[in-house]
Amino acid sequence: MIGNEKLAVIGLGSMGYGVAASLLRAGHAVVGVDLNPARAAKFRDAGGMDGALSDHADSLDAVVCVVLNAAQTKAVLFGPDGVVPRLRAGAVVISCATVAPDFAKQMEARCTEAGVLYLDAPISGGPVRAADGTLSVMSAGRPEAYSAARPVLDAMAADVFELGAEAGPGSAMKAVNQLLVGVHIAAMAEAMTFGMTQGVTPEKFLEVISKSAGTSWALESRAPHVVAGKYFPHSAVNIWPKDLGIVLDIAQKAQFGAPVAAAALQQFLAAQGSGLGHEDDAAVAKVYARNAGLTLPGQGT
Amino acid sequence: MIGNEKLAVIGLGSMGYGVAASLLRAGHAVVGVDLNPARAAKFRDAGGMDGALSDHADSLDAVVCVVLNAAQTKAVLFGPDGVVPRLRAGAVVISCATVAPDFAKQMEARCTEAGVLYLDAPISGGPVRAADGTLSVMSAGRPEAYSAARPVLDAMAADVFELGAEAGPGSAMKAVNQLLVGVHIAAMAEAMTFGMTQGVTPEKFLEVISKSAGTSWALESRAPHVVAGKYFPHSAVNIWPKDLGIVLDIAQKAQFGAPVAAAALQQFLAAQGSGLGHEDDAAVAKVYARNAGLTLPGQGT
């Protein structure tokens, strides 16, 4: 597949870099943008276009926004150096951060005013699938936005769930997904350390539970990190106070009580508060271990 | 495979009946025992042996105990009409209820005193796999107990996890598994109904999340019941106050805090307290729906 689009990827963290590299690999011309100049330079060396975003903005077909949250999304789209006012009519913004559905609707409305298309397109799958171009995208937007975004979606994703004809439902489904993943990671940590108090080793936990009714995608993804004592942040603890915060915030606005998600959030807050924010989110197990006087693999001896 | 053992199955509920039928199918001679005479009669009609447990006890090779909890287990083994004192030396008790590890150790000790072998053997997999003879067994016991139990395990289970050389670790792993399944069912219900407040239908939830990072075995098993509005009890709400109660009880004895499991338990208690105890455990979704003014599939209209 040889692409012929001119694209920008804003945000070259572990997810954004993988997306940008996938777009390059598909043959598109890609400018990579990041506040960290080392990341931008690394991407140029890997085949990205030279020049600043402002040099290219008026000829871009699409901007893929892979920043951390709503505030960063708003800043890169509409802030003092925001890209939307510089885009040509009919270009598409593909917004991948986890945000509230109402925020996605606001961004779509402001893009529409500016003559720019908008796709509500939160991503899921982690850095490895980002690098492979096999992410899942929970998306919603106008048919014209999908048409304009198709070459990008084809290059970055294995699964594109099309959930609605205007922005909002993509972010809603992502919030639902994050509620579950966050709960499942905390539950994995809780169950594994509970098992240790009953003589079940982390290794045996992983071996048996991953083949039993207690398994989950999150458990199979994260329990091996605890068993190996490796907390390189594939996805950091810091993600969860943010994402479960979004979940509980929009739940509260809907007068919806989410007690299980709220309990899981407390454990991630304890992890963040005790200095584990930049570790892999499986490090929430350290909160349980500390509270129960247990020693996890790789700790102490 | 033609079995040649003489066996008893005590407890012919949805799990026990399936186990007993699997043992019959493997060619063993099986007496089925239940407080409900209709269940016992149904099993005799299906090929079970005539006569009461007391008629057969002294010639049994194994007793499979598939009752609800520790109190019933103790009663059928050592109560006024308990079977253990009537068993021949070297017969094996295969104890399948979810119980605390310490209780399993006590039962093993009392069986040993009586010259009887004991296998700590909680089962997992649900009624369909029980009927198919493809359960998972989380087991522990002496090598002699495994040898004596092997023909039974072969007929009832697809996976036998051997977790220790004396009773306890089987029940410990089952408790760990139940912590996760209970949390995952409550989280499924919470996420599905939260999604409804954000415009995500239960059907779309199941379609997308079952293929996304938010999935779990429990979600894939139970979410279809809510989507279909069918609450025939494959596994009832009433199971969870019992099993999560065991988890939190042994956790507390180990000074282990399990806030996510505790939050999930509250939701099952609300389901039980509001009259849903005998419905499928997916009916915990009705608690969330009622609290949020939502209408689930099959409700109302």
Chai-1 contact restraints between the chains, C-beta under 6 A:
chainA,res_idxA,chainB,res_idxB,connection_type,confidence,min_distance_angstrom,max_distance_angstrom,comment,restraint_id
A,P101,B,Q198,contact,1.0,0.0,6.0,A-B,restraint_1
A,S124,B,S212,contact,1.0,0.0,6.0,A-B,restraint_2
A,S124,B,A213,contact,1.0,0.0,6.0,A-B,restraint_3
A,S136,B,S212,contact,1.0,0.0,6.0,A-B,restraint_4
A,F161,B,V208,contact,1.0,0.0,6.0,A-B,restraint_5
A,P169,B,G199,contact,1.0,0.0,6.0,A-B,restraint_6
A,A172,B,Q198,contact,1.0,0.0,6.0,A-B,restraint_7
A,A172,B,G199,contact,1.0,0.0,6.0,A-B,restraint_8
A,A172,B,V200,contact,1.0,0.0,6.0,A-B,restraint_9
A,M173,B,V200,contact,1.0,0.0,6.0,A-B,restraint_10
A,M173,B,V208,contact,1.0,0.0,6.0,A-B,restraint_11
A,V176,B,A191,contact,1.0,0.0,6.0,A-B,restraint_12
A,V176,B,G195,contact,1.0,0.0,6.0,A-B,restraint_13
A,V176,B,V200,contact,1.0,0.0,6.0,A-B,restraint_14
A,N177,B,S212,contact,1.0,0.0,6.0,A-B,restraint_15
A,N177,B,G214,contact,1.0,0.0,6.0,A-B,restraint_16
A,L179,B,A191,contact,1.0,0.0,6.0,A-B,restraint_17
A,L180,B,A187,contact,1.0,0.0,6.0,A-B,restraint_18
A,L180,B,A191,contact,1.0,0.0,6.0,A-B,restraint_19
A,L180,B,G214,contact,1.0,0.0,6.0,A-B,restraint_20
A,V181,B,A213,contact,1.0,0.0,6.0,A-B,restraint_21
A,V181,B,G214,contact,1.0,0.0,6.0,A-B,restraint_22
A,V183,B,A187,contact,1.0,0.0,6.0,A-B,restraint_23
A,A186,B,V260,contact,1.0,0.0,6.0,A-B,restraint_24
A,A187,B,L180,contact,1.0,0.0,6.0,A-B,restraint_25
A,A187,B,V183,contact,1.0,0.0,6.0,A-B,restraint_26
A,A187,B,V260,contact,1.0,0.0,6.0,A-B,restraint_27
A,E190,B,A258,contact,1.0,0.0,6.0,A-B,restraint_28
A,E190,B,V260,contact,1.0,0.0,6.0,A-B,restraint_29
A,A191,B,V176,contact,1.0,0.0,6.0,A-B,restraint_30
A,A191,B,L179,contact,1.0,0.0,6.0,A-B,restraint_31
A,A191,B,L180,contact,1.0,0.0,6.0,A-B,restraint_32
A,F194,B,A251,contact,1.0,0.0,6.0,A-B,restraint_33
A,F194,B,F256,contact,1.0,0.0,6.0,A-B,restraint_34
A,F194,B,A258,contact,1.0,0.0,6.0,A-B,restraint_35
A,G195,B,V176,contact,1.0,0.0,6.0,A-B,restraint_36
A,T197,B,A254,contact,1.0,0.0,6.0,A-B,restraint_37
A,T197,B,F256,contact,1.0,0.0,6.0,A-B,restraint_38
A,Q198,B,P101,contact,1.0,0.0,6.0,A-B,restraint_39
A,Q198,B,A172,contact,1.0,0.0,6.0,A-B,restraint_40
A,G199,B,P169,contact,1.0,0.0,6.0,A-B,restraint_41
A,G199,B,A172,contact,1.0,0.0,6.0,A-B,restraint_42
A,V200,B,A172,contact,1.0,0.0,6.0,A-B,restraint_43
A,V200,B,M173,contact,1.0,0.0,6.0,A-B,restraint_44
A,V200,B,V176,contact,1.0,0.0,6.0,A-B,restraint_45
A,V208,B,F161,contact,1.0,0.0,6.0,A-B,restraint_46
A,V208,B,M173,contact,1.0,0.0,6.0,A-B,restraint_47
A,S212,B,S124,contact,1.0,0.0,6.0,A-B,restraint_48
A,S212,B,S136,contact,1.0,0.0,6.0,A-B,restraint_49
A,S212,B,N177,contact,1.0,0.0,6.0,A-B,restraint_50
A,A213,B,S124,contact,1.0,0.0,6.0,A-B,restraint_51
A,A213,B,V181,contact,1.0,0.0,6.0,A-B,restraint_52
A,A213,B,W217,contact,1.0,0.0,6.0,A-B,restraint_53
A,G214,B,N177,contact,1.0,0.0,6.0,A-B,restraint_54
A,G214,B,L180,contact,1.0,0.0,6.0,A-B,restraint_55
A,G214,B,V181,contact,1.0,0.0,6.0,A-B,restraint_56
A,T215,B,W217,contact,1.0,0.0,6.0,A-B,restraint_57
A,S216,B,S216,contact,1.0,0.0,6.0,A-B,restraint_58
A,W217,B,A213,contact,1.0,0.0,6.0,A-B,restraint_59
A,W217,B,T215,contact,1.0,0.0,6.0,A-B,restraint_60
A,A251,B,F194,contact,1.0,0.0,6.0,A-B,restraint_61
A,A254,B,T197,contact,1.0,0.0,6.0,A-B,restraint_62
A,F256,B,F194,contact,1.0,0.0,6.0,A-B,restraint_63
A,F256,B,T197,contact,1.0,0.0,6.0,A-B,restraint_64
A,F256,B,A292,contact,1.0,0.0,6.0,A-B,restraint_65
A,A258,B,E190,contact,1.0,0.0,6.0,A-B,restraint_66
A,A258,B,F194,contact,1.0,0.0,6.0,A-B,restraint_67
A,P259,B,A263,contact,1.0,0.0,6.0,A-B,restraint_68
A,V260,B,A186,contact,1.0,0.0,6.0,A-B,restraint_69
A,V260,B,A187,contact,1.0,0.0,6.0,A-B,restraint_70
A,V260,B,E190,contact,1.0,0.0,6.0,A-B,restraint_71
A,V260,B,A263,contact,1.0,0.0,6.0,A-B,restraint_72
A,V260,B,A264,contact,1.0,0.0,6.0,A-B,restraint_73
A,A263,B,P259,contact,1.0,0.0,6.0,A-B,restraint_74
A,A263,B,V260,contact,1.0,0.0,6.0,A-B,restraint_75
A,A263,B,A263,contact,1.0,0.0,6.0,A-B,restraint_76
A,A264,B,V260,contact,1.0,0.0,6.0,A-B,restraint_77
A,N291,B,G257,contact,1.0,0.0,6.0,A-B,restraint_78
A,A292,B,F256,contact,1.0,0.0,6.0,A-B,restraint_79
